[in-house]
Amino acid sequence: MQYYSMYDYVDERKLMMKEAFRGSGIGVIFMAAFGTLWAGTGVMGLQGWGFPYVELAAIFVGIIMVIVGISLIHASQKIPNLVSNDGARRLKRIGFLFNMVFIAEGLLIGIAIAICNLINQTDLIPGVIAIIVGIHFLPLASLFQIRVYYATGVLLCLLALITWLIVPDTVMVGEHQILAPLSLLGFGCALILWTTGLTLWLGIKNSSRTIADEE
């Protein structure tokens, strides 16, 4: 029988906190980068309307979130790197499964783009990508125990479906024509991802404050 001392328990909590900071930091950076890319898709749909203010606003939000993500990763490096054998195996397994999900997402996106090009339905590509990205958040929610990922995945899929089924192809803003599906999908996905990143940041701040109070 294997016994664990109070030091093992403390070290395990430090490990969890370290990984929470590092994982959240990486997550925030991912949300910032891909959110900004989706905002670029939305800008394409505007066809020059609001230039350059919309683009600058999107870039500004992305930069701020990247800085926040880097600060979380930097904070994780200050936490002692103490890990039990069980903890090391668990982290290795999580890393492997994450890589598998990420690779599957990339393969599916590549296949979807090829099929859409083959059947001359390139206008479906942004929506299909949004659905694949949304679905990939569901296993990540379970893997990392981050509930907000469930909402992120569902919202991305719903947004793509709404864009296909309800939104008209074009909308006039004054005398300017906007590609409504592209703009709605792009800015909608960006907002969902940025909000997810903000939620991760606030969540880790609250968790660290709670642990600090307990100690």
C-alpha positions as CSV (number, residue, x, y, z in Angstrom):
1,M,0.0,0.0,0.0
2,Q,1.3,3.5,-0.9
3,Y,0.9,6.3,1.5
4,Y,0.9,10.0,0.8
5,S,2.2,12.6,3.2
6,M,0.9,16.2,3.6
7,Y,3.9,17.3,1.5
8,D,2.7,15.1,-1.4
9,Y,-0.7,16.8,-1.2
10,V,0.8,20.3,-1.2
11,D,3.1,19.5,-4.1
12,E,0.1,18.0,-6.0
13,R,-1.8,21.3,-5.5
14,K,1.1,23.3,-6.6
15,L,1.4,21.1,-9.7
16,M,-2.3,21.6,-10.4
17,M,-2.0,25.4,-10.0
18,K,1.1,25.5,-12.2
19,E,-0.6,23.5,-15.0
20,A,-3.8,25.6,-14.6
21,F,-1.8,28.8,-15.1
22,R,0.2,27.4,-18.0
23,G,-2.8,25.8,-19.7
24,S,-5.0,28.8,-19.3
25,G,-2.2,31.1,-20.6
26,I,-1.8,28.9,-23.7
27,G,-5.6,28.8,-24.1
28,V,-5.9,32.5,-23.9
29,I,-3.2,33.0,-26.5
30,F,-5.0,30.4,-28.8
31,M,-8.3,32.3,-28.4
32,A,-6.6,35.6,-29.1
33,A,-4.9,34.4,-32.2
34,F,-7.8,32.4,-33.7
35,G,-10.3,35.0,-32.6
36,T,-8.3,37.7,-34.5
37,L,-8.1,35.4,-37.6
38,W,-11.9,35.0,-37.5
39,A,-12.3,38.8,-37.1
40,G,-10.3,39.0,-40.3
41,T,-12.9,36.9,-42.0
42,G,-15.5,39.2,-40.7
43,V,-13.6,42.2,-42.1
44,M,-13.5,40.5,-45.5
45,G,-17.3,40.4,-45.4
46,L,-17.5,44.1,-44.8
47,Q,-15.8,44.7,-48.1
48,G,-14.1,47.9,-47.0
49,W,-16.8,49.3,-44.7
50,G,-15.4,50.7,-41.5
51,F,-11.8,50.5,-42.7
52,P,-9.4,50.8,-40.9
53,Y,-11.1,51.2,-37.5
54,V,-12.6,47.7,-37.4
55,E,-9.3,46.0,-38.3
56,L,-7.4,48.1,-35.7
57,A,-9.9,47.3,-33.0
58,A,-9.6,43.6,-33.7
59,I,-5.9,43.7,-33.7
60,F,-5.9,45.6,-30.4
61,V,-8.1,43.1,-28.7
62,G,-5.9,40.3,-30.0
63,I,-2.7,41.9,-28.7
64,I,-4.1,42.6,-25.3
65,M,-5.2,39.0,-24.9
66,V,-1.8,37.7,-26.1
67,I,-0.2,39.8,-23.4
68,V,-2.6,38.4,-20.8
69,G,-1.8,34.8,-21.9
70,I,1.9,35.4,-21.7
71,S,1.5,36.8,-18.2
72,L,-0.2,33.7,-17.1
73,I,2.5,31.5,-18.6
74,H,5.1,33.6,-16.9
75,A,3.3,33.3,-13.6
76,S,3.3,29.5,-14.0
77,Q,7.1,29.5,-14.2
78,K,7.3,30.9,-10.7
79,I,5.6,27.9,-9.2
80,P,7.9,25.1,-8.2
81,N,8.1,22.3,-10.7
82,L,7.3,19.4,-8.3
83,V,5.4,16.5,-9.6
84,S,4.8,12.9,-8.5
85,N,5.1,9.9,-10.8
86,D,1.3,9.7,-11.1
87,G,1.1,13.4,-11.9
88,A,3.8,13.1,-14.6
89,R,1.9,10.2,-16.3
90,R,-1.4,12.1,-16.1
91,L,0.2,15.2,-17.8
92,K,1.8,13.1,-20.5
93,R,-1.6,11.4,-21.2
94,I,-3.3,14.8,-21.4
95,G,-0.7,16.1,-23.8
96,F,-1.0,13.0,-26.0
97,L,-4.8,13.3,-26.2
98,F,-4.7,17.0,-26.9
99,N,-2.3,16.4,-29.8
100,M,-4.6,13.8,-31.2
101,V,-7.6,16.1,-31.0
102,F,-5.6,18.9,-32.6
103,I,-4.3,16.6,-35.4
104,A,-7.9,15.3,-36.1
105,E,-9.2,18.9,-36.3
106,G,-6.5,19.8,-38.8
107,L,-7.2,16.8,-41.0
108,L,-10.9,17.3,-40.9
109,I,-10.6,20.9,-41.9
110,G,-8.3,20.0,-44.8
111,I,-10.7,17.3,-46.0
112,A,-13.7,19.6,-45.7
113,I,-11.9,22.3,-47.8
114,A,-11.0,19.8,-50.4
115,I,-14.5,18.5,-50.7
116,C,-16.0,22.0,-50.9
117,N,-13.6,22.9,-53.6
118,L,-14.4,19.7,-55.5
119,I,-18.2,20.3,-55.5
120,N,-17.8,24.1,-56.2
121,Q,-19.3,25.1,-52.8
122,T,-16.4,27.3,-51.5
123,D,-18.9,29.6,-49.8
124,L,-19.6,26.8,-47.3
125,I,-15.9,26.6,-46.2
126,P,-16.1,29.2,-43.3
127,G,-19.2,27.6,-41.8
128,V,-17.8,24.1,-42.1
129,I,-14.6,25.2,-40.4
130,A,-16.5,26.8,-37.6
131,I,-18.5,23.6,-37.0
132,I,-15.3,21.5,-36.9
133,V,-13.6,24.0,-34.6
134,G,-16.7,24.0,-32.4
135,I,-16.8,20.2,-32.2
136,H,-13.1,20.0,-31.3
137,F,-13.8,22.0,-28.1
138,L,-16.1,19.3,-26.8
139,P,-13.5,16.6,-26.1
140,L,-11.1,19.3,-24.8
141,A,-13.8,20.4,-22.3
142,S,-13.7,16.9,-20.9
143,L,-10.0,16.4,-21.2
144,F,-9.1,19.7,-19.3
145,Q,-12.2,19.8,-17.2
146,I,-13.0,23.3,-18.5
147,R,-16.8,23.6,-18.7
148,V,-16.8,26.8,-20.7
149,Y,-15.4,24.9,-23.6
150,Y,-18.8,23.0,-23.9
151,A,-20.5,26.4,-24.4
152,T,-17.8,27.6,-26.8
153,G,-18.2,24.5,-29.0
154,V,-22.0,24.6,-29.0
155,L,-22.1,28.3,-29.8
156,L,-19.7,28.0,-32.7
157,C,-21.8,25.2,-34.3
158,L,-25.0,27.1,-33.7
159,L,-23.6,30.3,-35.2
160,A,-22.6,28.4,-38.4
161,L,-26.0,26.8,-38.7
162,I,-27.8,30.1,-38.2
163,T,-25.6,31.8,-40.8
164,W,-26.4,29.1,-43.3
165,L,-30.2,28.9,-42.7
166,I,-31.3,32.4,-41.8
167,V,-28.8,35.2,-42.8
168,P,-29.3,36.7,-46.3
169,D,-26.3,36.6,-48.6
170,T,-26.0,40.4,-48.7
171,V,-27.1,43.4,-46.6
172,M,-27.0,47.1,-47.5
173,V,-25.5,49.5,-45.0
174,G,-26.4,52.8,-46.5
175,E,-25.1,52.5,-50.0
176,H,-22.5,49.9,-49.1
177,Q,-23.1,46.2,-49.7
178,I,-21.9,43.7,-47.0
179,L,-21.5,39.9,-47.3
180,A,-23.7,39.3,-44.2
181,P,-22.9,35.5,-43.7
182,L,-19.2,36.1,-43.8
183,S,-19.2,39.1,-41.5
184,L,-21.6,37.5,-39.0
185,L,-19.7,34.3,-38.9
186,G,-16.3,35.9,-38.7
187,F,-17.1,38.5,-36.0
188,G,-19.4,36.0,-34.1
189,C,-16.7,33.4,-33.9
190,A,-14.1,36.0,-32.9
191,L,-16.4,37.2,-30.1
192,I,-17.1,33.7,-28.8
193,L,-13.4,32.8,-28.8
194,W,-12.3,36.1,-27.2
195,T,-15.0,35.7,-24.5
196,T,-13.8,32.2,-23.9
197,G,-10.3,33.5,-23.4
198,L,-11.5,36.2,-21.0
199,T,-13.4,33.6,-19.0
200,L,-10.3,31.4,-18.7
201,W,-8.4,34.4,-17.4
202,L,-11.0,35.4,-14.8
203,G,-11.4,31.7,-13.8
204,I,-7.7,31.2,-13.0
205,K,-7.6,34.5,-11.2
206,N,-10.5,33.5,-8.9
207,S,-9.0,30.0,-8.4
208,S,-5.6,31.3,-7.4
209,R,-7.2,33.8,-5.0
210,T,-9.2,31.1,-3.4
211,I,-6.1,28.8,-2.9
212,A,-4.1,31.8,-1.5
213,D,-6.9,32.5,1.0
214,E,-6.9,28.8,2.1
215,E,-3.2,28.8,2.7
